[in-house]
Amino acid sequence: MCRGKNVCSELGTNPNNWDLNSPLPTPNWFVDQIDIFEAAVNEFIAGDKEFYKSVEDNAGNKLLDMIYEIIRNSYSSAFHLITK
């Protein structure tokens, strides 16, 4: 959403206006898409090797971008811990 940009359109340019507890507001699309994400996570936990298909078939691009960021950040954190 804001990665690689000088100014995040979601936050604005004045840090005094940022909410210290939740800097980014919940996007409008999130409410509908979180059920798709939750279903995929539950399928993964249950061992369904094709869990990703429900996301690919039903999720919007913004949810897919969010999932990619979560996976990428999780992998980066784990890799950093493992290689210390």
QUIGICOR-V947569 format. One record per residue. N is the residue number from 0. OMEGA is omega in degrees with one decimal (NA if undefined). NEAR is the number of other C-alpha atoms within 10 Angstrom. D_LAST is the distance of its C-alpha to the last C-alpha in Angstrom with 2 decimals. Layout:
N:OMEGA:NEAR:D_LAST ; N:OMEGA:NEAR:D_LAST
This chain:
0:-177.4:11:29.71 ; 1:-176.6:10:28.80 ; 2:176.1:8:25.80 ; 3:-180.0:7:26.68 ; 4:177.4:8:29.84 ; 5:179.3:8:30.94 ; 6:177.9:12:32.73 ; 7:-177.7:13:32.05 ; 8:-179.3:10:35.45 ; 9:-176.9:13:34.55 ; 10:-173.8:15:33.84 ; 11:-173.7:11:36.31 ; 12:-176.5:12:36.05 ; 13:-179.3:8:36.83 ; 14:178.7:10:33.93 ; 15:179.7:8:36.63 ; 16:-177.5:10:37.61 ; 17:175.1:14:34.19 ; 18:-176.4:11:33.91 ; 19:-178.4:9:31.15 ; 20:-178.4:6:30.63 ; 21:-172.0:8:30.86 ; 22:-179.8:12:30.75 ; 23:177.2:12:31.64 ; 24:176.8:9:34.77 ; 25:-179.1:9:34.76 ; 26:-177.8:9:36.09 ; 27:-175.7:8:39.45 ; 28:-171.7:11:38.26 ; 29:-175.8:13:35.59 ; 30:-179.7:10:38.08 ; 31:-173.7:11:39.47 ; 32:-176.7:17:36.25 ; 33:177.4:13:34.18 ; 34:177.9:12:36.36 ; 35:179.3:18:35.44 ; 36:-179.8:21:31.71 ; 37:178.9:12:32.23 ; 38:179.4:15:34.32 ; 39:178.6:20:31.71 ; 40:179.3:16:29.00 ; 41:176.7:12:31.56 ; 42:178.0:16:32.43 ; 43:180.0:14:28.81 ; 44:-179.5:11:28.51 ; 45:177.1:10:31.83 ; 46:178.8:10:30.53 ; 47:-176.7:12:32.51 ; 48:-179.5:10:30.94 ; 49:-177.5:11:32.96 ; 50:-175.7:18:31.91 ; 51:-177.5:15:31.06 ; 52:179.3:11:34.73 ; 53:177.0:14:35.97 ; 54:-179.1:20:33.69 ; 55:-176.0:14:34.67 ; 56:-170.2:9:38.32 ; 57:-173.2:13:38.56 ; 58:173.3:17:35.97 ; 59:-178.6:15:36.63 ; 60:-178.4:10:34.55 ; 61:176.5:14:33.14 ; 62:178.8:19:31.79 ; 63:176.7:16:30.30 ; 64:-179.9:12:28.63 ; 65:179.7:12:27.28 ; 66:178.5:14:25.95 ; 67:-179.7:12:24.30 ; 68:179.1:14:22.57 ; 69:-179.2:12:21.43 ; 70:-178.2:12:20.06 ; 71:-179.8:12:18.40 ; 72:178.5:12:16.78 ; 73:179.3:12:15.74 ; 74:179.9:12:14.24 ; 75:179.5:12:12.38 ; 76:-179.7:11:11.01 ; 77:-179.7:11:10.19 ; 78:179.5:11:8.63 ; 79:179.8:10:6.33 ; 80:-177.2:9:5.54 ; 81:-174.4:8:5.70 ; 82:178.1:6:3.81 ; 83:NA:5:0.00
